[in-house]
Amino acid sequence: MVDNAVAHEDATRDAREDAALAEIERRVLWLSTAIIHEANRNRPNPSGLKVGGHQASCASMVSIMTALWFHELGPDDRVSVKPHASPVLHAINYLIGELDESYLPTLREFGGLQSYPSRSKDPDPVDYSTGSVGIGATAPIWGALARRYVRSTTERGGTGRQFSLVGDAELDEGAVWEALLDPSVAELGELVWIVDLNRQSLDRVVPNIAAGRLHGMFAAAGWQTLELKYGRLLEELFTRPGGAQLRDRIDGMTNPEYQRLLRCDAAQLRERLPGDGADREAISALLAELDDATLLDAARNLGGHDLGALRDVFGDIDDDRPTVIFAYTVKGHGLPTEGHPQNHSSLLTQEQFDALAPRLGADVDRPWERFAADGAAGRLCAETGARLRRESTSSTPPPALPQDIGRTPAGAATTQAALGRVLLDLTRQSPEAARRVVTVCPDVSSTTNLGGWVNKVGVWSSRQRRDWFADDAETILHWREQPTGQHLELGIAETNLVGLLGELGATWSRWGEPLLPIGVLYDPFVERALEPWSFGIYAGGQSILVGTPSGVSLAPEGGAHQSIKTPSIGLEQPGCVSYEPAFALDVEWALLASLAQLGKPDGSSAYLRLSTRQVDQTLAAVPADPAARERRRRQVVAGAYPLRSTENPKLTIAAMGVTVTEALAAADRLGQAGVDTDVVCVTSPDLLFRALRARQGRQEGSSWILDQAFPAHRAAPLVTVCDGHPHTLAYLATINQVPGTTLGVTGFGQSGSPEDVYQHHGLDTDSIVRAGLDLLA
């Protein structure tokens, strides 16, 4: 009797929750639809430009997100919401008290709700910025790794699952599979992906989703795969006479045929659904038992719209490995446009919108009405808001960093080698700051001079692993994997590297623990990594990206490993300061200044472009006087410094990076020919351009560096030289409005000696001398 009473009580409680969830589900569908309707139909639009929004894409996610937020999520869980479902997220945040009503009519309005979920720009809680297809989906993978790293090194970071709500068409993106295949991912049991399997893309019904193949691909990567294909109504029908035949009939349909059924009335369904096969009579007999309303419901009763089935499948998640749930849905579910192959960006007409309101229990004249506080739905919204509200976390301030370690390099050295030296020096000079540094590499640690650093700090792993080569005397790079390590090595996939870099750079805002993340990769592959890294910056991740070796200076490697456009990429990337140092000491000063900008609300990312070309360090002519040295350091960090000054300059050469060697040699020869030539070493064309705009009153900032590096009283015709596209420095001639010539790389590279390759591209000393004389002539 006691067991029966408990079972009855549980069933009653479940029924009440089902009813409340269903009421909330209808209101979320209404609000998300109304948010888009208001932006497109009611808000004044003088320009006539399409505002946009995705009512159908939202509708397919409403049930999943309702069940997830109002039943499953805990305060430490985080969710990446598919881009086109952002109005659903805002609707839920509004119902649980996390978004003010005044924002609901502002979708895609200046200062209002963003087009896609944005951590940095939306007024309500957003766990992950999405919008760049494939990148938002994989962000929780790197968020999980970042959280584990923070937890093992600072004992903060919390727990909780990391959810990705992914559209099935998003699985076409290569970034998804690059991420899944990294060996570290199979250990992340907190990962849960829910695939919105609505079988439509932007333009069409996808002919063959091949869900079985997707199952196999996830399973092969070590994931638990769960399928939520049919709802409880269909599952019950399958148990009746003719039900097995009905299941086989639906399972065997092509996607377009199934989608067409969603556009049928009951009479058409009774004709079309049984098909033309041997099972037609058995299926027709089963359908004859159903009234029209039940038949229409059954045709669209997929698992992704069944709240009870969703709750059940959440209970099947295995926390010992990543999980993917394939939830079958209908695009536009519950709307007049449901299932239509061109419903992706379609909008309800005013008549359709007005008719939708009473069906969903809403009022067109009061579209933003909340639930009554004393009703079951209102209480569940309040309980959910209280349950999910996160306590504010105290923030650890970023560590203090030295500005100058004090070395003055001599002899020949490379800027790439200087990177590893600075990191090692930091462990001695400022161990507290060094403990916050975490490096990430796509299997190129040894070839990018991180070997010494890796040997010093070890490789991060969630658990201690045995180094089987620890006693091998010929092993130079020691691979000690342990929870206290500070280097993370990924496979050869630059997209993964910068995805992780962005999340490591966001720990200051997620858990109040700032890290100093540095990602190192071959410079030619910065372009491959650029979009996800840029999106990480947009989402608030602050990190340092080091591209090395760079340019055509890596001459023997040939065009495949020579970068051309990356200097201008650094100049143009928002939220980032770029440097291309010429000397080892410049690397130290620029890197320390960049590290000091990480892990704070007004911080910034940085991009350093380094080289493997040996440069005579005495050419830097570092001042011995402490005050003069500090003046040089400030100039390096600000973007440029005068490297050689003559009494009466007739020409100026501005060189960036390792081309300073040729610039100085050219200045010597020009001087011998009677042309006094100043040489300016450019360390950041990015910062110089900002200074120029500040001087012009076009942005906030200081322009003092222009007066020191390019003083007006020393203005002379200008030759610029860089190992990259020449337009990177072309604007420098406008500082003092002088004639200018730009030298650089405009074509794909060649294999050969540095001398031959420089001559081929016009970067050699002879070319600079000729350019200067031509300019003067």
Buried (B, 14 or more C-beta within 10 A) or exposed (E): EEEEEEEEEEEEEEEEBEEBBBBBBBBBBBBBBBBBBBBBBEBEEEEEEEBBBBBBBBBBBBBBBBBBBBBBBEEBBBBBBBBBBBBBBBBBBBBBBBBEEEBBBBBBBEEBBBBBBBBBBBBBBBBBBBBBBBBBBBBBBBBBBBBBBBBBBBEBBBEBBBBBBBBBBBBEBEBBBBBBBBEBBBBBBBBBBBBBBBBBBEEBBBEEBEBEEBBEBBEEBBBBBBBBBBBBBBBEBBEEEBBBBBBBBBEEBEBBEBBBBBEBEBEEBBEBBBBEEEBBEBBBBBBEEBEEEBBBBBBBBBBBBBBBBBBBBBEEBEEEBBBBBBBBBBBBBBBBBBBBBEBBBBBBEEEBBEEBBEEBEBEBEEBBBBBEEEEBBBBBBBEBBEEBEEEEBEBBEBBEBBEBBEBEBEEEBBBBBBBBBBBBBBBEBBEEBBBBBBBBBBEBBEBBBBBBBBBBBBBBBBEEEEBEEEEEEEEEEBBBBBBEBBBBBBEEBBBBBBBBBBBBBBBBBBBBBBBBBBBBBBBBBBBBBBBBBBBBBBBBBBBBBBBBBBBBBBBEBBBEBBBBBBBBBBBEBEBBBBBBBBBBBBBBBBBBBBBBBBBBEEBBBBBBBBBBBBBEBEBBEBBEEEEEBEBBBBBBBBBBBBBBBBEEBBBBBBBBBBBBBBBBBBBBBBBEEEBBBBBBBBBBBBBBBBBBBBBEEEEEEEBBBBEBBBBEEBBBBBBBBBBBBBBBBBBBBEBBEBEBBBBBBEEEBBBBEBEEBBBBBBBBBBBBBBBBBEBBE
